[in-house]
């Protein structure tokens, strides 16, 4: 079974707002760019046939230089992404030379601490169920609210055992993922992640246990936490 990985990396990451850095995926984590950590997690796996990065056109040359610097250029393809994550993943999907039954994984470029065993569990789950995501159970009590002019008003308490916080990778067999994206585009539907498009297309999505270390770096404090997890790995 052939496995392909897609990493959308065209975001600007305005919440980080680090002077001199165009996007958060280029920030340093343990002396190595976040993007390189994320790419290497998939490129180093023998059973991942291809890795496709979707980047902004203005950053393509810079990304290519980084891939060469870290010895990843031979296995990683770079395509031009879109204005949204969904558009970037769609562009990468269109560029793949894949068969209908191949597995496609989509991973946030700013989740640099994804580990090999979790990737393998996700691949296995897709092979078994057709689609899967990585997720972690909620720790805090979850409240459903209505937004009002005076603030949020609680309308229900949702049992934690019914809640999963979605991480990545997320994926499916190639034919189903393409169908989900095509249907969303035809209906001008914007999803929050790949699973939302798969669910909308009537495709069952399994959940693979994730880890707090597989965090998405979106704010300055996240980078400090990632540094801690990286040191714990040794």
Buried (B, 14 or more C-beta within 10 A) or exposed (E): EBBBBBBBBBBEBEEBEEEEBEBBBBBEBEEBBBBBBBBBBBBEBEEBBBBBBBBBEEBBEBBBEBBEEBEBBEBBBBBBBBEBBBBBBBBBBEBBEBEEEBBBBBBBBBBBBBBEEBBEBBBBBBBEBBBBBBBBEBEEEBEEEEEEEEEEEEEEEEEEEEBBEBBBBBBBBBBBBBBBBBBBBEEEBEBEBBBBBBBBBEBEBBBBEBBEBBBBBBBEEBBEBBEEBBEEEE
